[in-house]
Amino acid sequence: MANCDRRADGRTHASSSVSADDVSHGKPVPDGYRTAAEQLGLTPARTVVFEDSTAGAKAGAAASATVIGVGQRGLATYATLVVRDLRGLTWRDGVLNLAAADLLRL
């Protein structure tokens, strides 16, 4: 989970991260996603979680984030939307664009 900062050109980059070592409970408990959202100054409901594990998808959902499954393992999650990988995904002006993504489930 990454904490992102906006660069001068308007793009974002990760400046710190939240790992299992930073929270009291790991996945499927939502502590990590809640902490990351807090660091970003967002409510979890305004975040998107990309997950390839059932425990991670459960944690994202329990945090009230939008969960997108990734890869074949993502198909085993309850994510409504699953992409083959992260290629083709773009994020611009607060909008996630999936038009070029290879969707496995929609």
N, C-alpha and C positions, 0 to 999 in steps of 0.2 A: 504494500500500500504506500503510495507516494504522496508527499506533501508538495504541491506545485507552487511556483512563483511565476509571476508574469515578467517577461523580459521587456526591454525597451522596444523591441519590434512587435510587441503584442502577443507573442507566442509564449507558451508555458514550458517550464522544465522542472524536473524533480529536484528538490533541494534537501529533503530529508525523507525518512521512511519510518513506517510503523511495522514492527515485526512481532512475533509471538513473545519475544523477550521483553517487549515494552508494555504488555498488558497482563492482567491477572489471569485471564482465561483465554485459551486459544479457540479456534474454530471447532465446533459450530456456534459457539457463543459469539455475539456480535461486537465484543469489546474493541477489537482491532479496527473494524470499519467505523465504529462510532468515534474512536480516537482520531482516526485519519480525517474524518469529516470535520471534527472540532478544530483540528489544526488548520484546515483549509478555511475555517470560518463559515462552514455550511451546515445545514441540517442533513442528516443522512438521506432523507427523502429527495434531496437535490443532487444526489451522487449516482454514479453508475459503477457497478462492480462487474469485472470480467473474471469469470471463474471456470476452472476445469475440474473442480471437485465438488462432491455432494456436500461435504462439511462446509466448504467455503461459500457455496451457493446458499445454504441454509443460514449461514452467518450474515451474508449480505441481505437476504430477505428479512431476517430478524431485526436488522438495523434499519429497515424500511428503505433500503436502496433499491434501485432498479438493477436487476441481475441479468447479465448476458452470459450464457454458457459459451465455452470455447473448446473446440476440437471434439473428437470422438468421445472423450470423457465428459465433456459438457452435455452430451446427449443423455447421460445418466442422471443429470440434475433435473430439477423441476423448472429450470429456466424456460420461459416461453420462447425466447429467441436464442438460437445457438449459431455461432459463426465458426467456420472451419479454423480460422486463425485471425490474427489482428491486421493482416494485410488488407488494404482497401478501406479501412475505417479512417475517417477524418473527423477532427473536432475543430470547429471554427465558430467564433462568436457565440460560444455557449451552446452550439448545436452539434450533436453527433450525427454524422452522415454515414449511412450504411449502404448507399447505392452501389458501391463497387465491391462490397463484401461478398464472400462466398457463404451463403446461408445454408446451414444444415437443417434448421427447423425455424419456422415462423408461425 
